[in-house]
Amino acid sequence: MKSEIKFADEKVQKNFEELKDSKTEDKKLYKWICRAFEDLEENGFSGIRIQKRLIPKVYIEKYGIDNLWKYDLPKGWRLIYSVANGEIKILSIILEWMSHKDYERRFKY
């Protein structure tokens, strides 16, 4: 199911744009995220759904979401997003991306 990519807030979008002109490793991360965006535009449900009971409270409080998905990026990075149903569109709302280590901390694994 096709979706449109949106950022959860301006800070997330700014951080993404800063990756484009950054050092080598961050530039790779930028390309990986762009590839993930292409996949999500084709199918907003192409990631892995995270069980509701495992959704960190920070996301619920900050963004008011009721579903959470992760998209595995290379080298252990994770793209965290939520899917919203607009009037006639599915939106993939990008919340953040993080290393595997930060992902484990956030989700208390």
N, C-alpha and C positions, 0 to 999 in steps of 0.2 A: 504494500500500500504506500503510494508516494506521500512524501511529507515535505514540509518547508522548514529550513533550518532557521532558528531564532536563538539569540543569546539570552540568558536569564537576566542579565543586566549589562550596563555599559562597561563596568569593570572587567567582566569576563571577555567581552568583545575587544576591549583595549589590550588586554593581556594576549589574546590570540593574535591581533594585528602586530604586536611587538615581536612575536616569535619570527615573523617573516624576515626581518632585517637583523636578526640576532646572530650569535655565534653558531658554529657548525652544528652542534648537537641540538640546539633549539630549532634550527632551520629544518633539520630532519623531522623533529616533532611536528613542526608546522605542516610539512608535507604529509605526514601520517594522519594528522587531524583532517586535512583537506580531503584525503582519500576516504576517511570515515564519513565525512559530510556527504560525499558522493553516494556512498552506500546508503546512508540514512535518507537521502533525498529519494532514492529509489524505493526504499522500504524502511519506514520509521521504526519497524519492529525487528530490525536485523541484529540488534544487540541481544544481550542476555538480560531477561527480566529479573530484578531483585525482589525477593519476597517482601511484602509490606512490613512485616515485623522486623526486618533488617534495615529498613530505611532510616538513616541517621536523623535524629530529631532536628539537627541544624538545617537540613533541607526542608523539612516540613514547616518549621517556624519561619525560615527566611523566604521560601518560595511558595508555600502553601500547596505543595504537590501531594498527590495521592498514589503516584506510581514512579518507579525509578528503574532505569536501565543502565547497563554498562556495555561499552564496546571496547573489546580488547585491542590495544594498539601494540606495535612491536616493542620489544625490549621491556616488557612488563608494565608499560603505561596503560592507563585506563581513561576512557572518555565517559563521563557520567552525564546522563541526560534524562529528561522526562518527556512523555508523549502527551500532548493535549489535543483535544478535538475542537477545532475552531468551527465556525459556522459551516463551511464547506471544505475545510482543509484539515489535514493532520499536521501538527507542528511538532518538530523535535526541538526541545528547548535545552540548549547546552548549559549545564550548570558549572562544570569544571573538568579539568583533566589532572591526573596526578600519577606519580610513580607507583609501582606496585607496593613499595614499602609504606607510602602515605595512604594508599588505598586500604591496606591491612589495618593501619591505625584508625582511620576514619570509620571503618566497618567493624572494628574491634575483633579482628580475627587473630 
